[in-house]
């Protein structure tokens, strides 16, 4: 993973943690365990990083709900 992708993942984890009122560690573990991190967020960095924070957070919440990691 390059620096830009790592920075984006860090931004996403922090933003999602704020939205869900969870710690960044909890959010990272949830993204990783559900496969959203490795199967969606990182591979689609080129497209996702062009969207705004609100869209990304809503998109990740939807992905987590579809994976059953979030109710």
N, C-alpha and C positions, 0 to 999 in steps of 0.2 A: 504494500500500500504506500503510495507516495504522500508527501506532506499535505498537498491540497485535499486529497481524499480523507486523510486523517483529521485535518482541521474541520472538514465538513461533517464527519461522523461525530466529532466532539461537539460541534454546534448543534447537531440534531439531538444528541443525547441530552444536552443541557436544556434545550428548548422544550423537549418532550417531558423532561423531569419537572420543569416549571409548570407546564400545563397540567400534568397529572398529579402534582404535589407529592412527588416521590423523589428519592435521592437519585443522583446520576448513576450510581452503582447499580441500583435496582433496575433502572431503565435499561442500562447496558446489558445486564444479565438477561432481562426479558427479551430484548431485541435479538440477542445472540441465541438464546435457547429456542426461540420461536422460528429462527431461520430468517427473520426479516433483515437482520444485519448482513449476513453473508449472501443471501439469495436475492435480495432486493436493493437495499440501501447502497451497498458498495458497488455492485455491478452497474447500477443505474446512476451513479454519481454525475456523469456527464450531462444528463438531462435534469436530474433533480436539483442540482445546485443552482439552476437558473430560475427556480421558483422562489417565492417569498416564504418567510417563516411560517405564517399562518397556514398556508397551503401544505407545506411539508409536515407540520405537526398534525393537521387533520388527516393527511394521507397516511402517516405512520400509525395513527390511532386506528384508522380503518383497517390497515394491514394487520395490526395486532389483534383486532377483534375477529377478523376473518380466520386467523390462525388459532383462535381460541385462547390467546394469551392475555386477553383483556376483556372484561365484560362491560 
